[in-house]
Amino acid sequence: MDDIINGKNLDSILKYCLEKNKTDNGYTFIYELENKLFTDFNEDEIMSLIKYIDNSGYEVLEIYLTGNPCINITGLTERFLKNGGFTKIESDLKSDSDLKKDKESLDLEIKLLQKDKLQYEETIREQNDRIRDLTEKLKLISLIQKYWWVVLTCIGIGWSLGEVLDRLVWT
């Protein structure tokens, strides 16, 4: 149905009605559109175009469906076409749709980048924790190296004292 209902076909109906109104101030009958404008379309397809225009909310056609269906322009028809008509509306909708798709694509990319950032930050936290643990161990080792003579002296005194006490107790 999209190959029938499009901006070009809808605008061609409006243009035809405008031209006809300039020459004979009359109504345009559905069979005229079928015979002169849309030779490849049947009456039902043409009616669907007209109903689409009627339901669009732009009030660019007066539509009479009783008896021999016909249409006529309104005071808004010419200005509507000068402003681009249904072709422009269709193009704007397509642009909006493309912008929406681009926005959705960028939103997805942002979410993926945020996920990667969180994983990276978690890795940094883990590495910082390892660095902190190693730094504490290094401080302890450095302290032991700095005061090794005190530690050895204490161990030596403790050992010597133990030997003396051991000899005193067993003798």
N, C-alpha and C positions, 0 to 999 in steps of 0.2 A: 504494500500500500504506500510505502514511502516513496516509491518511484512515481507514484501518481500525485500524492499530496506533498508538494514542495513549493518553496518560495517562488520559483519561476512560473509554475502553472497558476498559482493563486494570483500573482501579479498580472499575468496575461489576461485573466478574466477581468480584473479591474480595469486594465488598459483598454480592452475591447469595449467594455461598457462605457468608459469615458469617451472613446472615439464615436461610438454609436450615439451617445447622448448629444454630442456636438453637431451631428448631422441631422438627426431626426427627433431629438428630445423624447425618445421612446424607451420602452422597456426592452430588455434583452431576454429572449426566450431560450429555454434550455436546448431546444432542438437547433437553434442558431449556433450555439457554442459547439454542439456536436458536429454540425455540418461545416462550419467555417474555421473553428479554432482548434478543436481537438478531434480530428478525424479518426484517430486511432483509439479513442476512448468511447465506451458505451454510455448510455444515459445515467446508469447507476454510478459510474465512476465520476462523471461530471457532477452529479448531485452530491456525492461525497465531498468534492472540492467546495461546492457552494455551502454545504452544511458546516464544513470546517471553517470557512470564512465567517459564517453566522455565529458559530460558537467561540470564535477567537476573542470576542469582546471589543473589537475595534470599531464596530458599527459603520463599516465602509460600504455596505450594501443593504438595500431593502429587498427582502426576499418574500415572494408570494408563491406559496406552494399549492394553493387551491386552484382547481380548474387546470389551465395550461400554465405550468410552473414558469415563472419569470423573475427577473431581478432588475434592479435599477440602482444607480449610484446615489450616494448621499452627499451632503456638503463636506464631509470629511475625506472622501475618496481621493480627490486630487492631491490634497496636502499629504495624505498618508503615502501615496506613491512617490511624491517629491522627496519625502524623508526616507526613502529606501524601500518602503513596503514590506511585504512578507519576506522578500529575499534578504533584506538587511536583518530582520528579526531572526531568520534562520541562521544567518552568518554570525550574528551576535551570540545566539544560543550555542552554536558550534564553538565559538571562541571561548565562551564561558565554560563549556564542557571541557575544552582543551586545557584551560587554566585550572579547572578543578582537578583534572587528571595530573597535571604538573604539580599542583599543590599536594595531592595525595602521594605522589612519587617522592617529593621532597620531604614530606612528613615521615614517610617510611625510612628514607635515608637518614634523617635526623635521629629517629628511634634506634636505628642500627648503630649509628655513631655514638649515641648515648650509652648503648649496651657495651660497645667496645671500650668506651671511656671508663665505665664502672668496672669492667674486668681488669683494665690496666691499673686503675686506682687500687683495686684489691691486691694485685700483684705487688704494687709499690708498698702497700701496708705490710704485706708479708715479708718483703725484703728489708723494710725498715725494722721490723721486729727481729729478724735474724741479725741485722747489723747491731742493734741494741744489745742482744744477748752476747754476741761476739765481743762487743766493746766492754761489757761487764767482765767477761772472762779474761780479756786482755788486761784490764785494770788489775784484776786479782793476780795474774801472772806477773805483771809489771811490779806490783807491790811485793810479791814474793822475791822477785829478782833483786829489787832494791834493798830488801832487808833479809837477804838469804843468810847472811852471817849471824843475824839475831836468831833466825829460825834454827840454823845449825847449832848455834851455841846452846839454845834452849834444849834442843834434842840431845846434844852432847851432855849437858848438865843433867838432864833427866836420865839419860842412860847411865852416866857415872853414878848418880845418886842411887839408881836402881841396883847397880853392882855392889855399891858399898852396903846398902841395906840388905841385899841378898847375902852377903858374906857375914854380916853381923847376925843375921837371923840364923844362919846355918852353922855358925861356929860356936 
